[in-house]
Amino acid sequence: MPAHPPADAATDPRALLARGLEASHRGEYSALQTLTAAQQGFAVRGDATGVALCAAALMVTGQALVSYRGFRDHIAALAGLRDGSLTFDDLGEDLLAHAGLLAGVLMFAPSDPFCDRCAKRILALLELELDVNLKFAAGRLMLYYTEPRKARELGSGCTCCCSR
């Protein structure tokens, strides 16, 4: 008999995160509720990495749907990206985390020097074979990064799907 019962797909935070991201990529507002439920599930389990991924997904989704509720808390959940205490073995999760944090920092502290470091990491990850929807979401955020800041030279180095 397994030590833990199988996860219920309706309440499993990992399954909720996946469904929330799918809804987000379709532009559905229900993504915000699903991602919030996933984040709460990860919090109950004490999974800070899961909480951070949901925070990133909520900011990427919120930016696209023009709903900035909770961004300051979501930025705080991703604070470990700054000092390196939050890392991801999965490069898609790394892209999501950096894209989410960039969305939040651009909204609340656009002159924060971390924006540059975050954008450089995103550009490197955009070169990889990762989920196309995630790459487009991150690429959209790079446009917000480069245009207002007149950092077009950084954005012009991207040779991923944006230049094909």
N, C-alpha and C positions, 0 to 999 in steps of 0.2 A: 504494500500500500504506500502511495507517495506521501512524503512528509507534509506537503501542502496540497490542498485541493486545487484542481485546475481553475485557472482564472476565468471568471465570467466575462465574456466579451462585452457585455453591456456596462460593466463597472470597472474593468481592468484599465488602469491609467494608460498603459502602453497602447492598448487597442483604441481607447478614446483619443489619445494623441494622434494616432494614425488617421482615424475618422475625421478628427478636427482639421488636420492638415489637408485631407482630401476636400472637405467642404470649403476650406479657405481658398484652395486653388480654383474652385468653381465660383468663388466670389459670393458664397452664401453667408448671410449674417449668423446662421445657426452655428457656424464654426466657432464664434466667440463663446457660446454657451458650452459647446463640447470641449473646447480647449480649457475653459475654466474648470469644468468637472474633472478633466484629466489632471490639471494642476492640483486641485484639492485632493485627488486620490494619491498623487505622489507625495503630497505634504503629509497626509495621514500615515503613509508608509515610511516617512523620514527620508525620502529619496530627493536630496537637494539637486542632483543632476536632472532628474525628471522635472522637478519644479522649474529649474532654469530653462530647460527646453520648451516647456509650456509657456513660460514668460516670453521667450523669444518668439514663439509661434503667435502668441497673442499680440505682440507688437508689430510683427510683419503683417498679420491679418488686420489689426486695428488701423495701421497706416493705410492699407489699401481700401478699407471700408470707412475711413474717416471716423474712427471711434478710438479716442485716446484714453479712455477710462483705465486707470490703474497703471499707466506707463511708469510712473515714478517707482512703484513697488516692483514692477517687472525689471526695471533697470537695476534695482538693488539685488534682485535674485540672480542677475548675471554678473555681479561685481567680481566674481572669481576669474572672469576672462582677463581682467586687467592685470591681476597679479600672478596669473598662471595656475592658481589653485583649482580652477575649473577647466578640465580638458576632456576631449572626446576621442574615443578610439574610432568611431564612425565619422567619416569625413562629411557625410551629409548632415549629421547632427552638428558638426563644427560649423558648417556653412549656415545652418539655421540659427545657431547661437550668435554668430557674428553679425548676420543680417539683422536679427532682432535687436541686438544691442545698438547697432548703427542706427536703426529706425528710431529708437528711443533717445539716443544721445543727440542725433540731429534735431530732434524736436525740442529737447529741453536744454541742451548745452552745445549748440553747433560749433562753438569755438574750442571745445574740449580737444586737446591734442590726441586723445585716444581715437578719435574719428579716423585719423590718418592711418594708424596702426591697424585698426579694424578694417578699413577699406583695402589696405594692402593684402590682408589675409583673405578677404573675400575674393579679390582678383585672382589670387593664387588658386583658390578652390574652384573658381569658375572655369578654370582650364581643365578640370578633371571630368571624367564621365560620371556625373551624379544625376539625381532626379531632375528632369528638365523643368518641372514646375517650380522646384526649389531654386534652380538656377535663374529662371526668369524673375522670380520674386526678389532674389538677391540683386540681380541686374537692375531691376527697377529702382531699388534703393541706392544703387551706385549712381544712377542718374540724379537723384536728389543730392547725393554727396558732391558730385562733380559740378553741376550747373551753378548753384548759388555760390559756391565757394570758388568758382572759376578755376577749378583744378582739372581742367580738361586734359592736360597732359597725362595725368594718372589714368584717367578713363580711356584714353586712346591706346594704351598698352594692352587692352583686353583683346585677345584673339579667340575667345570662346564663341558661343552661339550668337552673340550680338553682332559679330562681324561677318557672319556667313550669309 
